[in-house]
Amino acid sequence: MRNILEIQKQLLPDLTDVLKKRYTILHQIMLSDIIGRRTLAASLHMTERVLRAETDLLKAQGLIEIESIGMRVSEAGRELLEQLEPIAKELFGLSLLEDQIRQAYNLRKVIVVPGDSDTSPMTKRELGRAGAKALLSVMGDEDVVAVTGGTTIADVAEHLTTPSSGPLKGGWFVPARGGLGESLEMQANSIVSNMARNVGAQYRLLHVPDLLSQEAYESLVQDHMIQEIVETIRKSRIIIHGIGNAMEMAKRRRLDADTVAEIQGEGAVAESFGYYFNEQGVVVHRMLTIGLRLEDIKRTEIVLGIAGGASKAAAIQAVLRFGQEDILVTDEAAAEIIVRNC
């Protein structure tokens, strides 16, 4: 396929540009569910006149439906996008980025979506869709999946759907650690219940704060109900997690000034699983929290990380250097920086 595309680029460069443009338009409509022409034109930096000509053609081909409230992708359009995905990755140079990151960090799989999550809500949405697809590709009916909190993982939950083979009735979703204290939609407990509902699985919740004092920690770990849930969490075959910038996460968790200064002094650039990592992927600080431990992460069969945006590239790379990732879902902006710094 790669050779054919290279030949096409040389002989029919205009055709390649048209394919990329129409794929992008169709893909953006799909991510939006339903969208008006003016809004779409603005998001694609395209004039309404040019966009109208393209969408009229897509409608004539039966790929989109145009209603009074906006445009939506038809079932035929969704099928075409699915078929075009590997070709589009080659056209946009994403396959090469995937291969380079996968080989550099010895990963099982890398998925790169186009764009920059920092600047495009559409790219962030696509990150969630790709993350959901990646999770369903490895999850079986009897699996336990540990889930962290955060906006990116919440987006994954929104895109999960019951597999064509039927509901995952024997599967379990559990929070990777305590998370009370963050806004409700970003809490692991909320995300876990959404994921389970969307795929027909079961779930358990962990009603403890994300950050604990030593006294509270020692008290809670003795609780029989919490011990039972933690035992289930530590049996997870899959962990799905986000990756954050160390200082942003420290502020979001309202850590005291001394702790923030300590984390910064230790050179932390990334946070994930409640651990802070330096550029080399070494854990330099851990939060006192109930849930997954480093030894649990190291023996988990599949660790799936999802994060994007140029601003998170250094954080993602630090977690990759930690060496426990199996699957990475990221975006083009982060991937390009990661490849440059490999």
C-alpha contacts under 8 A as a table, 3 or more apart, distances in Angstrom:
res1	aa1	res2	aa2	distance
1	M	4	I	5.18
1	M	5	L	6.27
1	M	87	I	7.66
2	R	5	L	5.20
2	R	6	E	6.25
2	R	90	E	6.75
3	N	6	E	5.09
3	N	7	I	6.30
4	I	7	I	5.16
4	I	8	Q	6.17
5	L	8	Q	4.92
5	L	9	K	6.09
5	L	90	E	7.74
5	L	91	L	7.47
6	E	9	K	5.11
6	E	10	Q	6.46
7	I	10	Q	5.22
7	I	11	L	6.17
8	Q	11	L	5.18
8	Q	12	L	5.16
8	Q	13	P	6.68
8	Q	16	T	7.15
9	K	12	L	5.49
9	K	13	P	4.57
9	K	16	T	6.18
10	Q	13	P	5.93
12	L	15	L	5.38
12	L	16	T	6.63
13	P	16	T	5.17
13	P	17	D	6.45
14	D	17	D	5.14
14	D	18	V	6.30
15	L	18	V	5.08
15	L	19	L	6.17
16	T	19	L	5.11
16	T	20	K	6.22
16	T	91	L	7.79
17	D	20	K	5.17
17	D	21	K	6.17
18	V	21	K	5.10
18	V	22	R	6.14
19	L	22	R	5.31
19	L	23	Y	5.95
20	K	23	Y	5.19
20	K	24	T	6.07
20	K	88	A	7.26
20	K	91	L	7.18
20	K	92	F	7.88
21	K	24	T	5.19
21	K	25	I	6.32
22	R	25	I	5.11
22	R	26	L	6.14
22	R	54	E	7.16
23	Y	26	L	5.21
23	Y	27	H	5.89
23	Y	81	L	7.51
23	Y	88	A	7.63
24	T	27	H	5.07
24	T	28	Q	6.04
25	I	28	Q	5.26
25	I	29	I	6.33
25	I	44	L	7.83
26	L	29	I	5.24
26	L	30	M	6.31
26	L	63	L	7.98
26	L	64	I	7.78
26	L	73	V	7.06
26	L	77	G	7.50
26	L	81	L	7.71
27	H	30	M	5.10
27	H	31	L	6.32
27	H	81	L	7.03
28	Q	31	L	5.13
28	Q	32	S	6.25
28	Q	40	L	7.74
28	Q	122	M	7.03
29	I	32	S	5.15
29	I	33	D	6.33
29	I	34	I	6.53
29	I	35	I	6.45
29	I	40	L	7.67
29	I	71	M	6.96
29	I	72	R	6.01
29	I	73	V	6.26
30	M	33	D	5.29
30	M	34	I	7.48
30	M	72	R	6.58
30	M	73	V	5.45
30	M	78	R	7.47
31	L	122	M	6.63
31	L	125	R	6.84
31	L	126	E	6.75
32	S	35	I	5.95
32	S	72	R	7.96
32	S	122	M	7.48
33	D	72	R	5.90
33	D	73	V	7.40
34	I	69	I	7.75
34	I	70	G	5.75
34	I	71	M	5.29
34	I	72	R	4.72
34	I	73	V	7.89
35	I	39	T	6.80
35	I	40	L	6.60
35	I	69	I	7.56
35	I	70	G	4.86
35	I	71	M	5.29
35	I	72	R	6.83
36	G	39	T	5.43
36	G	40	L	6.22
36	G	69	I	6.82
36	G	70	G	4.27
36	G	71	M	6.08
37	R	40	L	5.12
37	R	41	A	5.99
37	R	48	E	6.89
37	R	51	L	7.49
37	R	52	R	7.47
37	R	70	G	6.91
37	R	71	M	7.38
38	R	41	A	5.12
38	R	42	A	6.28
38	R	48	E	6.32
39	T	42	A	5.24
39	T	43	S	6.30
40	L	43	S	5.12
40	L	44	L	6.16
41	A	44	L	5.22
41	A	45	H	5.88
41	A	46	M	4.88
41	A	47	T	5.91
41	A	48	E	5.66
41	A	51	L	6.41
42	A	45	H	5.00
42	A	46	M	6.33
42	A	47	T	7.67
43	S	46	M	7.83
46	M	50	V	6.86
46	M	51	L	6.57
47	T	50	V	5.46
47	T	51	L	6.23
48	E	51	L	4.98
48	E	52	R	5.87
49	R	52	R	5.19
49	R	53	A	6.59
50	V	53	A	5.40
50	V	54	E	6.58
51	L	54	E	5.12
51	L	55	T	6.09
52	R	55	T	5.18
52	R	56	D	5.94
53	A	56	D	5.25
53	A	57	L	6.43
54	E	57	L	5.22
54	E	58	L	6.34
55	T	58	L	4.87
55	T	59	K	6.01
55	T	64	I	7.72
56	D	59	K	5.09
56	D	60	A	6.15
57	L	60	A	5.01
57	L	61	Q	6.30
58	L	61	Q	5.13
58	L	62	G	6.41
58	L	63	L	5.32
58	L	64	I	5.94
59	K	62	G	5.01
59	K	63	L	5.66
59	K	64	I	4.93
59	K	65	E	6.10
59	K	66	I	7.29
60	A	63	L	7.61
61	Q	64	I	7.93
62	G	65	E	7.30
62	G	74	S	7.00
62	G	76	A	6.85
62	G	77	G	7.25
63	L	73	V	6.12
63	L	74	S	5.33
63	L	75	E	7.49
63	L	76	A	5.61
63	L	77	G	4.08
63	L	78	R	7.79
64	I	71	M	6.72
64	I	72	R	5.60
64	I	73	V	4.29
64	I	74	S	4.86
64	I	77	G	6.31
65	E	71	M	5.69
65	E	72	R	5.34
65	E	73	V	6.14
65	E	74	S	6.01
66	I	70	G	5.95
66	I	71	M	4.46
66	I	72	R	6.56
67	E	70	G	5.22
67	E	71	M	6.04
73	V	76	A	7.95
73	V	77	G	5.55
73	V	78	R	6.48
74	S	77	G	4.96
74	S	78	R	6.34
75	E	78	R	5.09
75	E	79	E	6.29
76	A	79	E	5.13
76	A	80	L	6.20
77	G	80	L	5.07
77	G	81	L	6.18
78	R	81	L	5.12
78	R	82	E	6.25
79	E	82	E	5.13
79	E	83	Q	6.35
80	L	83	Q	5.08
80	L	84	L	6.04
81	L	84	L	4.96
81	L	85	E	6.01
82	E	85	E	5.43
83	Q	86	P	7.27
84	L	87	I	5.23
84	L	88	A	5.92
85	E	88	A	5.06
85	E	89	K	6.23
86	P	89	K	5.15
86	P	90	E	6.54
87	I	90	E	5.21
87	I	91	L	6.25
88	A	91	L	4.91
88	A	92	F	6.07
89	K	92	F	5.33
89	K	93	G	5.94
89	K	94	L	4.79
89	K	95	S	5.32
90	E	93	G	5.05
90	E	94	L	6.12
90	E	95	S	5.51
90	E	96	L	7.54
91	L	94	L	7.74
92	F	114	P	7.60
93	G	96	L	5.72
93	G	97	L	6.87
94	L	97	L	5.11
94	L	98	E	6.20
94	L	112	V	6.05
94	L	113	V	7.30
94	L	114	P	7.36
94	L	332	E	7.06
95	S	98	E	5.02
95	S	99	D	6.22
95	S	112	V	7.70
96	L	99	D	5.15
96	L	100	Q	6.17
97	L	100	Q	5.17
97	L	101	I	6.24
97	L	112	V	7.37
97	L	335	A	6.50
97	L	336	E	7.01
97	L	339	V	7.08
98	E	101	I	5.43
98	E	102	R	6.01
98	E	109	K	7.95
98	E	110	V	5.22
98	E	111	I	6.12
98	E	112	V	6.19
98	E	335	A	7.94
99	D	102	R	5.13
99	D	103	Q	6.09
99	D	110	V	7.41
100	Q	103	Q	5.40
100	Q	104	A	6.05
100	Q	339	V	6.74
101	I	104	A	5.07
101	I	105	Y	6.17
101	I	107	L	7.83
101	I	110	V	7.08
101	I	335	A	7.68
101	I	338	I	7.51
101	I	339	V	6.37
101	I	342	C	7.97
102	R	105	Y	5.59
102	R	106	N	5.52
102	R	107	L	4.80
102	R	108	R	6.94
102	R	109	K	6.28
102	R	110	V	5.83
103	Q	106	N	5.03
103	Q	107	L	6.77
104	A	342	C	6.81
105	Y	320	L	6.66
105	Y	321	R	7.32
105	Y	323	G	7.43
107	L	110	V	7.06
107	L	325	E	6.70
107	L	326	D	4.95
107	L	327	I	6.13
107	L	328	L	7.77
108	R	326	D	5.12
108	R	327	I	5.75
109	K	326	D	6.73
109	K	327	I	4.85
109	K	328	L	6.58
110	V	327	I	5.74
110	V	328	L	4.86
110	V	329	V	5.94
110	V	330	T	7.88
111	I	130	A	7.52
111	I	327	I	7.97
111	I	328	L	6.27
111	I	329	V	4.73
111	I	330	T	6.35
111	I	331	D	8.00
112	V	329	V	6.02
112	V	330	T	5.08
112	V	331	D	4.89
112	V	332	E	5.90
112	V	335	A	7.09
113	V	123	T	7.26
113	V	126	E	6.87
113	V	127	L	6.55
113	V	130	A	7.65
113	V	329	V	7.87
113	V	330	T	6.46
113	V	331	D	4.63
113	V	332	E	5.88
114	P	123	T	6.77
114	P	331	D	5.83
114	P	332	E	5.04
114	P	333	A	7.90
115	G	120	S	7.12
115	G	123	T	5.61
115	G	331	D	6.16
115	G	332	E	5.33
115	G	333	A	6.15
116	D	119	T	5.76
116	D	120	S	5.94
116	D	123	T	6.08
116	D	124	K	7.69
116	D	308	G	7.03
116	D	309	G	5.01
116	D	310	A	6.61
116	D	331	D	6.14
116	D	332	E	6.30
116	D	333	A	5.00
116	D	334	A	7.37
117	S	120	S	5.15
117	S	121	P	6.37
117	S	122	M	7.67
117	S	123	T	5.10
117	S	124	K	4.71
117	S	127	L	7.99
117	S	308	G	5.69
117	S	309	G	4.52
117	S	310	A	7.75
117	S	331	D	7.01
117	S	333	A	7.93
118	D	121	P	7.86
118	D	124	K	7.91
118	D	308	G	7.65
118	D	309	G	4.80
118	D	310	A	6.79
118	D	311	S	7.10
119	T	309	G	7.91
120	S	123	T	5.28
120	S	124	K	6.56
121	P	124	K	5.02
121	P	125	R	6.16
122	M	125	R	5.01
122	M	126	E	6.17
123	T	126	E	4.95
123	T	127	L	6.13
123	T	331	D	7.49
124	K	127	L	5.01
124	K	128	G	6.51
124	K	152	T	7.54
124	K	308	G	7.56
125	R	128	G	5.15
125	R	129	R	6.37
125	R	155	D	6.67
126	E	129	R	4.91
126	E	130	A	6.03
127	L	130	A	5.19
127	L	131	G	6.01
127	L	152	T	7.71
127	L	155	D	7.94
127	L	156	V	7.68
127	L	306	I	7.58
127	L	307	A	7.69
127	L	308	G	7.44
127	L	329	V	7.06
127	L	330	T	6.69
127	L	331	D	6.99
128	G	131	G	5.01
128	G	132	A	6.15
128	G	152	T	6.45
128	G	153	I	7.07
128	G	154	A	7.92
128	G	155	D	4.74
128	G	156	V	4.09
128	G	157	A	7.65
128	G	158	E	7.67
128	G	159	H	6.48
129	R	132	A	5.18
129	R	133	K	6.29
129	R	155	D	7.56
129	R	156	V	6.06
129	R	159	H	5.30
129	R	160	L	7.64
130	A	133	K	5.08
130	A	134	A	6.12
130	A	156	V	7.86
130	A	329	V	7.06
131	G	134	A	5.05
131	G	135	L	6.17
131	G	156	V	5.67
131	G	306	I	6.54
131	G	329	V	6.18
132	A	135	L	5.16
132	A	136	L	6.24
132	A	156	V	5.05
132	A	157	A	6.95
132	A	159	H	5.87
132	A	160	L	5.24
133	K	136	L	5.26
133	K	137	S	6.19
133	K	160	L	7.45
134	A	137	S	5.14
134	A	138	V	6.84
135	L	138	V	5.59
135	L	139	M	6.08
135	L	240	I	7.83
135	L	304	L	7.65
136	L	139	M	5.16
136	L	140	G	7.99
136	L	160	L	7.90
136	L	163	P	7.45
139	M	143	D	6.36
139	M	238	I	7.71
140	G	143	D	5.45
140	G	168	L	7.33
140	G	171	G	7.11
141	D	168	L	4.80
141	D	169	K	6.54
141	D	170	G	5.06
141	D	171	G	4.95
142	E	168	L	7.70
142	E	170	G	4.78
142	E	171	G	4.63
142	E	172	W	7.44
143	D	170	G	7.39
143	D	171	G	4.94
143	D	172	W	6.29
143	D	236	S	7.19
143	D	237	R	6.21
143	D	238	I	7.48
144	V	171	G	5.93
144	V	172	W	4.65
144	V	173	F	5.87
144	V	174	V	7.27
144	V	232	T	7.82
144	V	233	I	7.62
144	V	235	K	7.03
144	V	236	S	4.63
144	V	237	R	5.75
144	V	238	I	6.59
145	V	171	G	7.90
145	V	172	W	6.17
145	V	173	F	4.86
145	V	174	V	6.15
145	V	233	I	7.92
145	V	236	S	5.38
145	V	237	R	6.32
145	V	238	I	4.78
145	V	239	I	5.67
145	V	240	I	7.22
146	A	173	F	6.05
146	A	174	V	4.92
146	A	175	P	5.40
146	A	176	A	4.80
146	A	233	I	6.16
146	A	236	S	5.91
146	A	238	I	6.27
146	A	239	I	4.72
146	A	240	I	6.32
147	V	153	I	7.96
147	V	173	F	7.08
147	V	174	V	6.13
147	V	175	P	4.84
147	V	176	A	5.01
147	V	188	A	6.33
147	V	191	I	7.72
147	V	192	V	6.60
147	V	239	I	6.03
147	V	240	I	5.17
147	V	241	H	6.05
148	T	153	I	7.23
148	T	175	P	6.01
148	T	176	A	5.24
148	T	177	R	6.96
148	T	187	Q	7.92
148	T	188	A	5.26
148	T	240	I	6.68
148	T	241	H	5.07
148	T	242	G	6.83
148	T	273	F	6.87
149	G	153	I	6.31
149	G	154	A	7.15
149	G	175	P	7.93
149	G	179	G	7.15
149	G	186	M	5.35
149	G	187	Q	4.94
149	G	188	A	4.12
149	G	189	N	7.88
149	G	191	I	6.95
149	G	241	H	7.44
149	G	242	G	7.39
150	G	153	I	5.63
150	G	154	A	6.22
150	G	186	M	4.62
150	G	187	Q	6.69
150	G	188	A	7.47
150	G	242	G	6.71
151	T	154	A	4.93
151	T	155	D	6.26
151	T	185	E	7.73
151	T	186	M	5.55
152	T	155	D	5.10
152	T	156	V	6.54
152	T	242	G	6.45
152	T	306	I	7.13
152	T	307	A	6.79
153	I	156	V	4.91
153	I	157	A	6.42
153	I	191	I	7.39
153	I	240	I	7.83
153	I	241	H	6.76
153	I	242	G	6.24
153	I	306	I	7.38
154	A	157	A	5.12
154	A	158	E	6.53
154	A	185	E	7.06
154	A	186	M	6.28
154	A	191	I	5.65
155	D	158	E	5.14
155	D	159	H	6.65
156	V	159	H	5.33
156	V	160	L	6.44
157	A	160	L	5.31
157	A	191	I	6.27
157	A	192	V	7.91
157	A	194	N	6.04
157	A	195	M	4.93
157	A	198	N	7.67
158	E	194	N	7.41
158	E	195	M	7.59
160	L	195	M	6.54
160	L	198	N	5.87
160	L	199	V	6.65
161	T	198	N	5.20
161	T	199	V	5.32
162	T	166	G	6.27
162	T	167	P	5.44
162	T	168	L	7.48
162	T	198	N	6.07
162	T	199	V	4.06
162	T	200	G	6.48
163	P	166	G	5.38
163	P	167	P	6.41
163	P	168	L	7.79
163	P	199	V	6.90
167	P	199	V	5.56
167	P	200	G	4.64
167	P	201	A	6.74
168	L	171	G	5.38
168	L	199	V	6.01
168	L	200	G	5.42
168	L	201	A	4.97
169	K	200	G	5.64
169	K	201	A	4.59
169	K	202	Q	6.69
170	G	201	A	6.35
170	G	202	Q	7.16
171	G	201	A	5.10
171	G	202	Q	6.07
172	W	196	A	7.20
172	W	201	A	5.88
172	W	202	Q	4.76
172	W	203	Y	5.07
172	W	204	R	7.53
173	F	192	V	5.62
173	F	193	S	7.57
173	F	195	M	7.27
173	F	196	A	6.14
173	F	201	A	7.38
173	F	202	Q	6.37
173	F	203	Y	4.66
173	F	204	R	6.66
174	V	189	N	7.64
174	V	192	V	6.03
174	V	203	Y	5.77
174	V	204	R	5.27
174	V	205	L	6.28
174	V	206	L	7.86
174	V	232	T	7.83
174	V	233	I	6.14
175	P	178	G	7.04
175	P	188	A	5.24
175	P	189	N	5.85
175	P	192	V	6.31
175	P	204	R	7.58
175	P	205	L	6.44
175	P	206	L	6.53
175	P	233	I	7.21
175	P	291	G	7.89
176	A	188	A	7.40
176	A	233	I	6.43
176	A	239	I	7.68
176	A	273	F	7.36
176	A	291	G	5.59
176	A	292	L	5.68
177	R	188	A	7.66
177	R	206	L	7.25
177	R	210	D	6.95
177	R	273	F	7.70
177	R	289	T	6.75
177	R	290	I	5.50
177	R	291	G	4.05
177	R	292	L	6.14
178	G	188	A	7.52
178	G	206	L	5.92
178	G	207	H	6.55
178	G	208	V	4.92
178	G	209	P	5.15
178	G	210	D	4.48
178	G	211	L	7.74
178	G	289	T	6.58
178	G	290	I	5.94
178	G	291	G	6.69
179	G	182	E	6.61
179	G	187	Q	5.49
179	G	188	A	5.96
179	G	189	N	7.21
179	G	207	H	7.71
179	G	208	V	6.62
179	G	209	P	5.24
179	G	210	D	4.18
179	G	211	L	7.93
180	L	187	Q	6.58
180	L	207	H	6.85
180	L	208	V	6.03
180	L	209	P	4.42
180	L	210	D	5.80
181	G	187	Q	7.99
181	G	209	P	6.23
181	G	210	D	6.87
182	E	186	M	6.47
182	E	187	Q	5.97
182	E	253	R	7.54
183	S	186	M	5.65
183	S	187	Q	6.50
184	L	187	Q	5.35
184	L	190	S	6.66
185	E	190	S	6.10
185	E	191	I	7.06
186	M	190	S	7.13
186	M	191	I	7.01
187	Q	190	S	5.44
187	Q	191	I	6.40
188	A	191	I	5.06
188	A	192	V	5.92
189	N	192	V	5.16
189	N	193	S	6.38
189	N	205	L	5.57
189	N	206	L	6.80
189	N	207	H	7.90
190	S	193	S	5.36
190	S	194	N	6.33
191	I	194	N	5.11
191	I	195	M	6.12
192	V	195	M	5.19
192	V	196	A	6.18
192	V	203	Y	6.70
192	V	204	R	7.95
192	V	205	L	7.74
193	S	196	A	5.21
193	S	197	R	6.12
193	S	203	Y	6.31
194	N	197	R	5.20
194	N	198	N	6.13
195	M	198	N	5.23
195	M	199	V	6.46
195	M	201	A	7.93
196	A	199	V	5.52
196	A	200	G	5.72
196	A	201	A	4.53
196	A	202	Q	5.55
196	A	203	Y	6.11
197	R	200	G	5.18
197	R	201	A	6.36
197	R	202	Q	7.67
198	N	201	A	7.81
204	R	229	I	7.09
205	L	229	I	7.67
206	L	226	I	7.15
206	L	229	I	6.97
208	V	290	I	7.68
209	P	212	L	6.44
209	P	289	T	7.66
210	D	289	T	5.85
210	D	290	I	7.70
211	L	287	M	6.53
211	L	288	L	5.99
211	L	289	T	5.52
212	L	215	E	7.98
212	L	216	A	5.93
212	L	217	Y	5.72
212	L	288	L	5.66
212	L	289	T	5.87
213	S	216	A	5.18
213	S	217	Y	6.03
213	S	288	L	7.18
214	Q	217	Y	5.10
214	Q	218	E	6.17
214	Q	288	L	7.39
215	E	218	E	5.33
215	E	219	S	6.29
216	A	219	S	5.12
216	A	220	L	6.08
217	Y	220	L	5.24
217	Y	221	V	6.13
217	Y	288	L	7.32
217	Y	289	T	7.16
217	Y	290	I	7.40
218	E	221	V	5.55
218	E	222	Q	6.82
219	S	222	Q	5.66
219	S	223	D	7.13
220	L	223	D	5.29
220	L	226	I	7.10
221	V	226	I	6.69
221	V	227	Q	6.34
221	V	290	I	7.50
222	Q	226	I	7.76
222	Q	227	Q	7.01
223	D	226	I	5.41
223	D	227	Q	6.14
224	H	227	Q	5.07
224	H	228	E	6.27
225	M	228	E	5.16
225	M	229	I	6.46
226	I	229	I	5.18
226	I	230	V	6.05
227	Q	230	V	5.12
227	Q	231	E	6.09
228	E	231	E	5.19
228	E	232	T	6.57
229	I	232	T	5.12
229	I	233	I	6.29
230	V	233	I	4.89
230	V	234	R	6.18
230	V	290	I	7.59
230	V	291	G	5.78
230	V	292	L	7.86
231	E	234	R	5.24
231	E	235	K	6.55
232	T	235	K	5.23
232	T	236	S	6.94
233	I	236	S	5.56
233	I	291	G	6.81
233	I	292	L	6.91
234	R	291	G	7.53
234	R	292	L	6.22
234	R	296	D	6.03
236	S	239	I	6.87
236	S	300	T	6.69
237	R	300	T	5.50
237	R	301	E	5.33
237	R	302	I	6.32
238	I	300	T	6.41
238	I	301	E	6.28
238	I	302	I	4.77
238	I	303	V	5.83
238	I	304	L	7.38
239	I	297	I	7.79
239	I	300	T	7.29
239	I	302	I	6.40
239	I	303	V	4.83
239	I	304	L	5.98
240	I	303	V	6.17
240	I	304	L	4.74
240	I	305	G	5.95
240	I	306	I	7.58
241	H	272	S	7.25
241	H	273	F	7.21
241	H	303	V	7.88
241	H	304	L	6.39
241	H	305	G	5.11
241	H	306	I	6.28
242	G	272	S	6.58
242	G	305	G	5.77
242	G	306	I	5.12
242	G	307	A	5.69
243	I	270	A	6.89
243	I	271	E	6.00
243	I	272	S	5.18
243	I	305	G	7.16
243	I	306	I	6.91
243	I	307	A	5.71
243	I	312	K	7.82
243	I	315	A	6.81
243	I	316	I	6.34
243	I	319	V	7.76
244	G	248	E	7.21
244	G	249	M	6.23
244	G	270	A	5.67
244	G	271	E	5.10
244	G	272	S	6.48
244	G	307	A	7.87
244	G	312	K	6.84
244	G	315	A	6.46
244	G	316	I	7.92
245	N	248	E	5.37
245	N	249	M	6.09
245	N	269	V	5.84
245	N	270	A	4.73
245	N	271	E	6.05
245	N	312	K	6.28
245	N	315	A	5.67
246	A	249	M	5.31
246	A	250	A	6.16
246	A	263	I	7.96
246	A	268	A	5.90
246	A	269	V	4.84
246	A	270	A	4.38
246	A	271	E	5.02
246	A	276	Y	6.49
246	A	277	F	7.84
246	A	315	A	7.62
247	M	250	A	5.01
247	M	251	K	6.24
247	M	260	V	7.35
247	M	264	Q	7.26
247	M	268	A	7.90
247	M	269	V	7.27
248	E	251	K	5.26
248	E	252	R	6.07
249	M	252	R	4.90
249	M	253	R	6.11
249	M	271	E	6.88
250	A	253	R	5.28
250	A	254	R	6.32
250	A	255	L	5.66
250	A	260	V	6.33
251	K	254	R	4.86
251	K	255	L	6.13
251	K	260	V	7.77
252	R	255	L	7.85
255	L	259	T	6.27
255	L	260	V	6.30
256	D	259	T	5.47
256	D	260	V	6.32
257	A	260	V	5.09
257	A	261	A	6.09
258	D	261	A	5.11
258	D	262	E	6.13
259	T	262	E	4.94
259	T	263	I	6.16
260	V	263	I	5.17
260	V	264	Q	6.13
261	A	264	Q	5.08
261	A	265	G	5.95
262	E	265	G	5.02
262	E	266	E	6.22
263	I	266	E	5.20
263	I	267	G	6.73
263	I	268	A	5.86
263	I	276	Y	7.68
263	I	284	V	7.52
263	I	285	H	6.61
264	Q	267	G	5.30
264	Q	268	A	5.77
265	G	268	A	7.62
266	E	278	N	7.42
266	E	284	V	6.22
266	E	285	H	7.93
267	G	277	F	7.95
267	G	278	N	5.32
267	G	279	E	7.44
267	G	284	V	7.79
268	A	271	E	7.91
268	A	276	Y	5.84
268	A	277	F	5.11
268	A	278	N	4.20
268	A	279	E	7.08
268	A	284	V	6.71
268	A	285	H	7.95
269	V	276	Y	7.32
269	V	277	F	6.07
269	V	278	N	5.29
269	V	279	E	6.21
269	V	314	A	6.96
269	V	315	A	5.55
269	V	318	A	7.26
270	A	276	Y	5.62
270	A	277	F	5.12
270	A	278	N	6.68
270	A	279	E	7.91
270	A	314	A	7.56
270	A	315	A	4.31
270	A	316	I	7.20
270	A	318	A	6.45
270	A	319	V	6.99
271	E	274	G	6.49
271	E	275	Y	5.53
271	E	276	Y	4.46
271	E	277	F	6.21
271	E	315	A	7.37
272	S	275	Y	5.42
272	S	276	Y	6.66
272	S	319	V	7.73
273	F	292	L	7.32
274	G	286	R	6.18
274	G	287	M	5.57
274	G	289	T	7.44
275	Y	283	V	6.50
275	Y	284	V	7.81
275	Y	285	H	6.02
275	Y	286	R	4.51
275	Y	287	M	6.33
276	Y	283	V	5.62
276	Y	284	V	5.83
276	Y	285	H	5.07
276	Y	286	R	6.10
277	F	280	Q	7.61
277	F	281	G	5.30
277	F	282	V	5.26
277	F	283	V	4.49
277	F	284	V	5.67
277	F	285	H	7.25
277	F	318	A	6.45
277	F	319	V	6.95
277	F	322	F	7.93
278	N	281	G	5.37
278	N	282	V	5.54
278	N	283	V	6.64
278	N	284	V	6.55
278	N	318	A	6.41
279	E	282	V	7.44
279	E	314	A	7.29
279	E	315	A	7.66
279	E	317	Q	7.55
279	E	318	A	4.92
280	Q	318	A	5.86
280	Q	321	R	6.10
280	Q	322	F	7.38
281	G	317	Q	7.88
281	G	318	A	4.49
281	G	319	V	5.57
281	G	320	L	7.08
281	G	321	R	4.65
281	G	322	F	4.18
281	G	323	G	7.70
282	V	318	A	8.00
282	V	322	F	6.24
283	V	286	R	7.41
292	L	296	D	5.95
292	L	297	I	6.89
293	R	296	D	5.17
293	R	297	I	6.47
294	L	297	I	5.10
294	L	298	K	6.22
295	E	298	K	5.10
295	E	299	R	6.44
296	D	299	R	5.40
296	D	300	T	6.17
297	I	300	T	5.23
297	I	303	V	7.61
297	I	324	Q	7.31
298	K	324	Q	6.18
300	T	303	V	6.76
302	I	325	E	7.56
302	I	326	D	5.81
302	I	327	I	7.51
303	V	324	Q	6.86
303	V	325	E	5.12
303	V	326	D	5.25
303	V	327	I	6.43
304	L	325	E	6.36
304	L	326	D	6.11
304	L	327	I	4.75
304	L	328	L	5.94
304	L	329	V	7.75
305	G	325	E	6.79
305	G	327	I	6.30
305	G	328	L	4.96
305	G	329	V	6.29
306	I	328	L	5.97
306	I	329	V	4.76
306	I	330	T	5.98
307	A	312	K	7.35
307	A	316	I	7.10
307	A	329	V	6.57
307	A	330	T	5.25
307	A	331	D	7.63
308	G	312	K	6.26
308	G	313	A	7.28
308	G	329	V	7.85
308	G	330	T	4.73
308	G	331	D	5.02
308	G	333	A	7.50
308	G	334	A	5.79
309	G	312	K	5.47
309	G	313	A	6.77
309	G	330	T	7.88
309	G	331	D	6.50
309	G	332	E	8.00
309	G	333	A	5.84
309	G	334	A	5.25
310	A	313	A	5.32
310	A	333	A	5.01
310	A	334	A	4.47
310	A	337	I	7.20
311	S	314	A	7.48
311	S	334	A	7.47
312	K	315	A	5.19
312	K	316	I	6.09
312	K	334	A	6.70
313	A	316	I	5.16
313	A	317	Q	6.13
313	A	334	A	4.67
313	A	335	A	7.19
313	A	337	I	6.24
313	A	338	I	6.07
314	A	317	Q	5.10
314	A	318	A	6.18
314	A	338	I	7.35
315	A	318	A	5.15
315	A	319	V	6.46
316	I	319	V	5.28
316	I	320	L	6.24
317	Q	320	L	4.94
317	Q	321	R	6.19
317	Q	338	I	6.26
318	A	321	R	5.11
318	A	322	F	6.45
319	V	322	F	4.96
319	V	323	G	7.14
319	V	325	E	7.78
320	L	323	G	5.47
320	L	324	Q	7.17
320	L	325	E	6.25
322	F	325	E	7.95
325	E	328	L	7.08
330	T	334	A	6.76
330	T	335	A	6.73
331	D	334	A	5.64
331	D	335	A	6.04
332	E	335	A	5.00
332	E	336	E	6.07
333	A	336	E	5.53
333	A	337	I	6.78
334	A	337	I	5.40
334	A	338	I	6.21
335	A	338	I	5.01
335	A	339	V	6.10
336	E	339	V	5.27
336	E	340	R	6.30
337	I	340	R	5.11
337	I	341	N	6.30
338	I	341	N	5.20
338	I	342	C	6.08
339	V	342	C	5.17
